[in-house]
Amino acid sequence: MNFAKPSFLIFLTVVALVVLALKSPRKRKLLLLAASYFFYGTWSIPFIGLILVSTSLDYWFSKKIFASSDATRRKLLLTTGIVINLIILGIFKYCNFFIDTTNSTLAFLHLQLVYIHPLKLLLPLGISFYTFEAISYLVDVFRGAEPAETFFDYNFYIMYFPHLISGPIVRYRELSSQMKDGIFLSLKSVQKGFELIVLGLIFKLLIADSVSGIADAAFQNPSNVTVGQTYLAWAAFTAQIYFDFMGYTHIARGVSLLFNIALPLNFDHPYNARNISDFWQRWHISLSRWIRDYLFIPLGGSRGSAARTCFNLLITMTIAGAWHGAGWAFIIWGAYHGLLLLGYHITAPLRKIASASAAKSIWSDWLFKTVGGVSTFLLVAYGWIWFRSPDTHTALAFSSKLCQLNQLYTEQSKLIRQDGDFSSLATMILLLLLCSGGPLAVRLYNSSFQALPRWAKIQAATAAFIICYIFSGAGSKPFIYFQF
C-alpha cells in the first residue's frame, strides 16, 4: 500500500476515525497494531509470519539478556539474537547476490563445474529497516535499557505502520515513552500531521514523479542517449531521490502525528551541507545515527590511530552501501562515501588552517563555504549514479558520458544556435535551484502559509491535496526507499 495512493488515504482515514471513536488507550493501541498488520498484509500476507517469528525471538532474547547477571551468557544471548536477525536478512536479501557473485567468479577463473541456480525468493518489504531496529533494541537492552514490558509493546514498536516500510529507524525508547501517554488525536497534532502529509505529497507527486521518467530513460540504456541527455538525467535523478525521500519522510511523520506520536527528524536539507560529514548528518539521519552508535563506535570510532579511524569509516560506509541493496553498485556507492569521509578526516588540519585564514575576510569566508557546499553537492550527486544504476556496467557507461565535455558543449551549442532550444539547460538549472532552495523555501513558507488563519490554512492544504492527485495522473510510483 503506497503512501501516495488513494487506497492508503482511505485506509488512514478509516483507522483515524475508529481510533477517535475508541475510548480505551489500550484498544486504540491494539487497533493501530491490527491496522499495521493489515497494512503489511496488503503487500504480502506470508511474510507476516516471518515478522512474528522474528519479533518473538527478539523479545525472548531481550528478556533473557536483561534477566541474566552473567556477562558471558549475556554476550552469548546478544550475539545469537543479532546473528539470527542477520541470517534472516542475509537469506532473503543477499543470498542470490552471493550466488551470482560466486557463479561469476568461478566462470572468470574457469573453475565452474556446476552452475548454482539463484533461489526464487521475494524480498520482504522493510526487512532492512526492522532488522536494524531489532538489533538496536537488543544492543540497548544489553547496555542496560529496560526491555519492553510485554510482547505486545515490542510488537507495536516494530510493526507501527508509519515507519515500518522505510523508516525512520526508531529506537525503542523513542516510541515507548510516547506509548505510555496513550494513543489519541489532538487538534494541534492532527493539523501539523495533515500539513506534513500534503507537503510530502507535493514533493513526491508533483516533483519526484514528474522527473523520474527523464532519469529512467537514460539509466535503462546510457549508450543510446546523448551527452546532454545524460547530464539532464543525472540532474533529474539527483532531484528525484531528494524529493522522493523528503516526500516519504514528511508523509511518515505526518501520518504518525495524526495519532500524536512524533517520529524523529530524518531529513534536513542535505544538499545544503557544507561538507560530506555534514551531509550524512542531514541525509537519512536515523540511519546515520544507527551506523554511528551500533557500528562505527563499537569498531573503535575515532578513538584509535588515524589508520584505524580511516578503516572504521571505510568499512562502516561500505556496509551502509550494502544495506541499501544487494549489488556491487550499492557496495561501491557506500565505499565511495567512505572514501569521501576518509578524505574529509585526513584533511581536517588543512581545512582548519584554510578556514581560519578565510574567516579574516567576509568575502573569502563566504567563498570558502560556497566552494565547500558546491563541491559537496557535486560529489554527492556523482555518487547517485552508482546508487541508481542497476549494475556497475551501467554506472561506468554513465560516468564515461559525463566526461565527454567537448561533446556536451557541441550538442548544447547546436541546440541553442540552430534550433533555439534552451529546454534542457533550463530544466537542469530549475532542478538545481529546486535542490538547493530548501532553506529559502522554508522561510517563504513560514512567512506566508504559517501566517494565515486556521481556516485559510485548511482550505489551502485541501486545495494542494486535491491538486496533487489531479496532476499526478494515473498514479504514483513506489517510493525509492521502499525497495530496501
C-alpha positions, 0 to 999 in steps of 0.5 A: 500500500503506497503512501501516495495512493488513494487506497492508503488515504482511505485506509488512514482515514478509516483507522483515524476515525475508529481510533477517535471513536475508541475510548480505551488507550489500550484498544486504540493501541491494539487497533493501530497494531491490527491496522499495521498488520493489515497494512503489511498484509496488503503487500504480502500476507506470508511474510507476516509470519516471518515478522512474528517469528522474528519479533518473538525471538527478539523479545525472548532474547531481550528478556533473557539478556536483561534477566541474566547477571552473567556477562558471558551468557549475556554476550552469548544471548546478544550475539545469537539474537543479532546473528539470527536477525542477520541470517534472516536478512542475509537469506532473503536479501543477499543470498542470490547476490552471493550466488551470482557473485560466486557463479561469476567468479568461478566462470572468470577463473574457469573453475565452474563445474556446476552452475548454482541456480539463484533461489526464487525468493521475494524480498520482504518489504522493510526487512532492512529497516526492522532488522536494524531496529531489532538489533538496536533494541537488543544492543540497548537492552544489553547496555542496560535499557529496560526491555519492553514490558510485554510482547505486545509493546515490542510488537507495536514498536516494530510493526507501527505502520508509519515507519515500518516500510522505510523508516525512520529507524526508531529506537525503542525508547523513542516510541515507548515513552510516547506509548505510555501517554496513550494513543489519541488525536489532538487538534494541534497534532492532527493539523501539523500531521495533515500539513506534513502529509500534503507537503510530502505529497507535493514533493513526491507527486508533483516533483519526484514523479514528474522527473523520474521518467527523464532519469529512467530513460537514460539509466535503462540504456546510457549508450543510446542517449546523448551527452546532454541527455545524460547530464539532464538525467543525472540532474533529474535523478539527483532531484528525484531521490531528494524529493522522493525521500523528503516526500516519504519522510514528511508523509511518515511523520505526518501520518504518525502525528495524526495519532500524536506520536512524533517520529524523529527528524530524518531529513534536513536539507542535505544538499545544503551541507557544507561538507560530506560529514555534514551531509550524512548528518542531514541525509537519512539521519536515523540511519546515520545515527544507527551506523554511528552508535551500533557500528562505527563506535563499537569498531573503535570510532575515532578513538584509535590511530588515524589508520584505524579511524580511516578503516572504521569509516571505510568499512562502516560506509561500505556496509551502509552501501550494502544495506541499501541493496544487494549489488556491487553498485550499492557496495561501491556507492557506500565505499565511495562515501567512505572514501569521501569521509576518509578524505574529509578526516585526513584533511581536517588540519588543512581545512582548519588552517584554510578556514581560519585564514578565510574567516579574516575576510567576509568575502573569502569566508563566504567563498570558502563555504560556497566552494565547500557546499558546491563541491559537496553537492557535486560529489554527492550527486556523482555518487547517485549514479552508482546508487541508481544504476542497476549494475556497475556496467551501467554506472561506468557507461554513465560516468564515461558520458559525463566526461565527454565535455567537448561533446556536451558543449557541441550538442548544447551549442547546436541546440541553442544556435540552430534550433533555439532550444534552451529546454534542457539547460533550463530544466537542469538549472530549475532542478538545481535551484529546486535542490538547493532552495530548501532553506529559502523555501522554508522561510517563504513558507513560514512567512506566508502559509504559517501566517494565515488563519486556521481556516485559510490554512485548511482550505489551502492544504485541501486545495494542494491535496486535491491538486496533487492527485489531479496532476499526478495522473494515473498514479504514483510510483513506489517510493525509492526507499521502499525497495530496501 
